[in-house]
Amino acid sequence: MMNSEFSELCYVEFRVVPVITHTKRLGRPVENKLQPLLVVLQDEDQAKLLLSSAKLLRDSQDDYTASSIFISPHQTRAERQAA
């Protein structure tokens, strides 16, 4: 999932079209596993809106989206390990 797919997901699930400035896959590729996608938005308010709406993905009409797509704030490696 890159820019266009993320934008489509946001529109379908939240009726928001985010202004994406940068995307990047995080971590090393592992066979049969998707890497997390870092998405940087132009507007902090839009990022806050998407983060606060993220739990709505669990109620998606699309089974894959409801079970496999998560939106969470970016954390450094040290922050992830401490959690």
N, C-alpha and C positions, 0 to 999 in steps of 0.2 A: 504494500500500500504506500503510494507516494502522494505527491501533491494533489493530483486530480481525484484519486480515490478517497483521500482524506476529506477533500472539499465536498465530494459527493456524499460521503458518510454524514458529515455535519449538516448538509442540507436535508437529506432524507430523515435523519433522526431528530434534528434540533431546529430545522428551518433557518439555519444560519450559514452564510457563505463566508468563511474566514479568509483574511488576507494573509497568506503564507509567505514568509520571507526566506525560510530555509528548512530543509528536511535532511535527516541523516540517520542511517541505520546504526545502532549502538551494539557494541560487542563484536565477538568473532562469529562468523557463520558456523552453525552446527547443523549437520544433516537432519532433515525432517523437522526442523524447528525454526520458527520465524524469529528474527531479531527485533527487539523493540525499535520503534521509530520515534526519533526526536523531531518534533514539529515546533518551529519558532514562528510565532504570529507577530504581525506588525503592531497590533493593538493589545495592550495589557488587559483592557476591559473585556475584549472578546475572549482572551485566554481564560479569564476568571469565569465568564459565562459558560464556556465549554467545560471547565473543570467542575463547576457546580451542577451542570446538567449531565455529567458523565454517568451517574447512577441510572439514568433513564435508558441507557443501552441494555440493561438487564431485561427491560420490558419490550425490546424491539420485536417487530413482527418477523424479522429474519433470525432464524435459529442460530446461524453461525455468529452473527453480530451479538446476539444476546449472550452467547456462551464463551466467545473467544476474543472480543475486542474490549480493551480497557483503556481508559484515559486517566492519567495520573500526572501530578506535577513532576518535573524533572528533579532528580536527586543525584548528587555526586556518588561515586562508588562508596566512599566512606559513610555517607548518609544512608545508603541502601544497606550496608553491612551492619550499621548500628541499629537499624529498625528491626 
